[in-house]
Amino acid sequence: MLYCERMSESLSVVIPAYNEAVRLGNTLRAVVDYLRQNSPDAEVIVVDDGSSDQTAELAREALLDAGNLRTSVISYKSNLGKGRAVRLGLLAARGEVTLFSDADLSTPITEAPKLIEPILRGECDVAFGSRALNRELIGVHQPWRREQGGRVFNLVVRLATGLPFWDTQCGFKAFRMSVCRPLVEAATVDRFGFDVELLYLAFVAGLKLKEIPVRWDHNEGSKVSVISDSFRMLNEVGLIRQQARRGVYESAIRAVHELKQSA
């Protein structure tokens, strides 16, 4: 595999987790087994977002048999939100390419090359999985109301931000951290609208983004509430627009431009 041959020691995988003690063990075993075979010098970071169960302890136990993989578990007491957890993991990662994946592996870790290889080839700086580009890759669909709500949300995102993408919410995204780090540091959305903010910042900073169809299966146990979290995410999209108008992101965008010019 291209990414295994060229950058195995510069790959990090970040997994945010909140009350995932039931399924995190299987997830980490799958991730560790895959990376040991394909990218044995990679890094795995689990971010326990203030779980009230044994998520952190289980993660540490599951990572004991990780071979040469670098591993770490970041844990804190308060639930700060998935967006904060992902950002903390991205900023802690040492890999030049860093992939974050949902803890339920709705997109299998075996899909990772689809995102990593375009970054390695210089085709893009951010690559993210999409359920919308090829729905034949969806094995188990979400309940009808949740799926339609996602489509409406993405339409609102396109209209509100100008992002030309069809699925901003799939929990499978990879970043070239050398240019994306200032944007991650500047992001402020802590809950489920964080994906939109990161993609928006990368887009307005002039980075190359690529939406890629990936395999995906709905798993029961989602932490997203169709009604309350949908309204919260819409409010977060509005906040992103307000902060953009107020210049909150300008210094980070300038930093990215400087990094690109010096590369």
Phi, psi and omega per residue, in radians:
M1 nan 2.461 -3.087
L2 -1.035 -0.880 -3.059
Y3 -1.181 -0.551 3.094
C4 -1.164 -0.722 -3.076
E5 -1.259 -0.620 -2.959
R6 -1.701 -0.567 -2.955
M7 -2.527 0.601 -3.069
S8 -1.058 -0.619 -3.111
E9 -1.375 -0.103 -3.105
S10 -1.977 0.445 3.099
L11 -1.952 2.286 3.027
S12 -2.135 2.499 3.056
V13 -2.088 2.138 -3.119
V14 -1.896 2.277 3.135
I15 -2.180 1.838 3.050
P16 -1.326 2.486 -3.072
A17 -2.528 2.343 3.058
Y18 -2.376 1.997 -3.112
N19 0.899 0.948 -3.087
E20 -1.952 0.444 -3.072
A21 -1.063 -0.519 -3.072
V22 -1.209 -0.748 -3.011
R23 -1.999 -0.092 -3.050
L24 -1.168 -0.565 3.131
G25 -1.033 -0.838 3.121
N26 -1.110 -0.688 3.124
T27 -1.074 -0.850 -3.088
L28 -1.178 -0.616 3.078
R29 -1.105 -0.716 3.120
A30 -1.137 -0.751 -3.131
V31 -1.159 -0.812 -3.129
V32 -1.103 -0.786 3.135
D33 -1.049 -0.756 -3.118
Y34 -1.148 -0.813 -3.103
L35 -1.202 -0.630 3.114
R36 -1.087 -0.571 3.131
Q37 -1.431 -0.581 -2.967
N38 -1.991 -0.398 -3.103
S39 -2.659 1.197 -2.908
P40 -1.183 -0.210 3.100
D41 -1.820 0.264 -3.110
A42 -1.311 3.136 -3.085
E43 -2.201 2.446 3.062
V44 -2.124 2.203 3.120
I45 -2.151 2.134 3.019
V46 -1.795 2.277 3.087
V47 -1.961 1.886 3.120
D48 -1.475 1.908 -3.012
D49 -1.520 1.102 3.059
G50 1.167 0.680 -3.117
S51 -1.112 2.616 3.066
S52 -1.720 -0.004 3.087
D53 -1.888 -2.716 -3.047
Q54 -1.706 0.538 -3.087
T55 -0.956 -0.877 -3.067
A56 -1.117 -0.796 -3.127
E57 -1.096 -0.744 3.135
L58 -1.128 -0.689 3.141
A59 -1.091 -0.790 3.139
R60 -1.086 -0.693 3.134
E61 -1.171 -0.743 -3.101
A62 -1.170 -0.448 -3.093
L63 -1.582 -0.013 -3.139
L64 -1.098 -0.565 -3.086
D65 -1.795 0.867 -3.048
A66 -1.723 0.120 3.119
G67 1.085 -2.315 -3.123
N68 -1.473 -0.027 3.116
L69 -1.094 2.421 2.987
R70 -1.381 2.340 -3.097
T71 -2.374 2.641 3.033
S72 -2.753 2.680 3.071
V73 -2.163 2.061 3.052
I74 -1.690 2.208 -3.081
S75 -2.434 2.479 3.091
Y76 -2.547 2.889 -2.935
K77 -1.416 -0.630 -3.056
S78 -1.625 2.533 3.053
N79 -1.387 1.862 -3.049
L80 -1.681 -0.212 3.129
G81 1.943 2.631 -3.098
K82 -1.062 -0.678 -3.141
G83 -1.061 -0.774 3.111
R84 -1.111 -0.730 -3.140
A85 -1.074 -0.778 3.140
V86 -1.111 -0.773 -3.127
R87 -1.099 -0.732 3.111
L88 -1.070 -0.709 3.110
G89 -1.156 -0.765 3.131
L90 -1.081 -0.737 -3.104
L91 -1.267 -0.432 3.095
A92 -1.451 -0.306 -3.044
A93 -1.209 2.520 3.106
R94 -1.771 -0.120 -3.116
G95 -1.312 2.478 3.027
E96 -1.131 -0.655 3.007
V97 -1.895 2.180 -3.126
T98 -2.178 2.187 -3.133
L99 -1.888 2.308 2.960
F100 -1.937 2.484 -3.081
S101 -2.323 2.456 3.038
D102 -1.071 2.628 -3.057
A103 -1.187 -0.332 -3.135
D104 -1.533 -0.040 -3.104
L105 0.881 0.757 3.036
S106 -0.972 -0.673 2.909
T107 -1.713 2.077 -3.080
P108 -1.066 2.570 3.138
I109 -1.080 -0.374 3.100
T110 -1.154 -0.219 3.067
E111 -1.443 -0.078 -3.060
A112 -0.939 -0.727 -3.135
P113 -1.006 -0.497 3.125
K114 -1.042 -0.551 -3.125
L115 -1.652 -0.669 -3.012
I116 -1.314 -0.738 -3.046
E117 -1.112 -0.697 3.080
P118 -1.083 -0.582 3.086
I119 -1.185 -0.758 3.135
L120 -1.113 -0.589 -3.140
R121 -1.382 -0.065 -3.140
G122 1.410 0.234 -3.125
E123 -1.351 -0.430 -3.097
C124 -2.777 2.895 3.076
D125 -1.823 -0.446 3.095
V126 -2.313 2.227 3.080
A127 -2.173 2.341 -3.073
F128 -2.463 2.479 -3.108
G129 -1.221 2.602 -3.121
S130 -2.374 2.353 3.021
R131 -1.602 -0.228 -2.991
A132 -1.551 -0.454 -3.021
L133 -1.313 -0.516 3.103
N134 -2.579 1.583 -3.063
R135 -1.243 -0.153 3.056
E136 -1.208 -0.310 3.122
L137 -1.441 -0.131 3.087
I138 -1.421 2.090 3.121
G139 -1.444 -1.058 3.118
V140 -1.924 2.059 -3.119
H141 -1.389 2.741 2.988
Q142 -1.214 2.823 2.972
P143 -0.942 2.590 -3.007
W144 -0.926 -0.804 -3.075
R145 -1.121 -0.698 3.136
R146 -1.178 -0.698 -3.126
E147 -1.162 -0.760 3.115
Q148 -1.163 -0.634 3.090
G149 -1.086 -0.664 3.100
G150 -1.125 -0.665 3.133
R151 -1.165 -0.732 3.117
V152 -1.113 -0.759 3.140
F153 -1.048 -0.762 -3.128
N154 -1.180 -0.554 3.056
L155 -1.148 -0.745 3.102
V156 -1.080 -0.736 3.128
V157 -1.046 -0.788 3.140
R158 -1.062 -0.755 -3.116
L159 -1.232 -0.645 -3.031
A160 -1.431 -0.521 -3.023
T161 -1.984 -0.317 -3.058
G162 1.425 0.074 3.108
L163 -1.175 2.249 -3.063
P164 -1.614 0.696 -3.054
F165 -2.074 2.746 -3.020
W166 -1.798 -0.234 3.119
D167 -2.604 1.787 -3.139
T168 -1.655 -0.123 -2.931
Q169 -1.853 -0.066 3.123
C170 -1.096 2.257 -3.045
G171 -1.437 1.013 -3.113
F172 -2.715 1.664 -3.030
K173 -2.438 2.551 -3.141
A174 -2.238 2.536 -3.035
F175 -2.310 2.462 2.913
R176 -1.469 1.794 -2.930
M177 -1.210 -0.398 -3.130
S178 -1.080 -0.509 3.109
V179 -1.886 -0.376 -3.079
C180 -1.541 -0.302 -3.047
R181 -0.958 -0.812 3.129
P182 -1.022 -0.579 -3.138
L183 -1.252 -0.705 3.089
V184 -1.099 -0.697 3.135
E185 -1.163 -0.550 -3.085
A186 -1.499 -0.301 -3.083
A187 -1.150 2.607 -3.032
T188 -2.219 -0.274 -3.037
V189 -1.373 2.106 -3.033
D190 -1.669 -0.318 -3.067
R191 -1.802 -2.579 -2.906
F192 -1.317 -0.145 3.070
G193 -1.483 0.101 -3.066
F194 -1.114 -0.568 3.131
D195 -1.029 -0.787 -3.125
V196 -1.071 -0.752 -3.111
E197 -1.098 -0.804 -3.121
L198 -1.106 -0.757 3.129
L199 -1.179 -0.685 3.121
Y200 -1.085 -0.809 -3.135
L201 -1.084 -0.754 3.121
A202 -1.107 -0.659 -3.116
F203 -1.169 -0.865 -3.092
V204 -1.268 -0.370 3.082
A205 -1.394 -0.082 3.087
G206 1.467 0.283 3.075
L207 -1.321 2.828 3.138
K208 -1.594 2.132 -3.135
L209 -2.006 2.550 3.136
K210 -2.397 2.124 3.075
E211 -1.614 2.204 -2.958
I212 -2.228 2.227 3.101
P213 -1.164 2.342 -3.135
V214 -2.337 2.772 3.006
R215 -1.162 2.546 -3.096
W216 -2.741 2.443 3.062
D217 -2.332 2.324 3.045
H218 -1.192 2.365 3.060
N219 -2.082 2.377 3.075
E220 -1.140 2.702 3.120
G221 1.752 0.257 3.122
S222 -1.051 2.489 3.120
K223 -1.511 0.003 -3.078
V224 -1.608 2.231 3.016
S225 -1.595 2.192 -3.038
V226 -0.976 -0.774 -3.033
I227 -1.471 -1.081 -3.021
S228 -1.141 -0.738 -3.118
D229 -1.285 -0.484 3.061
S230 -1.108 -0.778 3.089
F231 -1.133 -0.692 3.134
R232 -1.112 -0.739 -3.137
M233 -1.146 -0.662 3.091
L234 -1.123 -0.694 3.075
N235 -1.098 -0.641 3.140
E236 -1.199 -0.622 3.063
V237 -1.089 -0.720 3.077
G238 -1.091 -0.691 3.110
L239 -1.096 -0.700 3.125
I240 -1.045 -0.777 3.129
R241 -1.105 -0.749 3.131
Q242 -1.082 -0.777 -3.108
Q243 -1.182 -0.592 3.083
A244 -1.124 -0.743 3.132
R245 -1.141 -0.587 -3.124
R246 -1.432 -0.049 3.102
G247 1.407 0.322 -3.105
V248 -1.055 -0.573 -3.036
Y249 -1.678 -0.031 -2.956
E250 -1.065 -0.740 -3.101
S251 -1.135 -0.650 3.108
A252 -1.166 -0.714 3.129
I253 -1.131 -0.701 3.078
R254 -1.101 -0.690 3.129
A255 -1.085 -0.687 3.103
V256 -1.123 -0.740 3.124
H257 -1.062 -0.715 3.131
E258 -1.145 -0.688 3.113
L259 -1.109 -0.721 -3.133
K260 -1.155 -0.662 -3.130
Q261 -1.225 -0.550 -3.096
S262 -1.507 -0.192 -3.102
A263 -1.253 nan nan
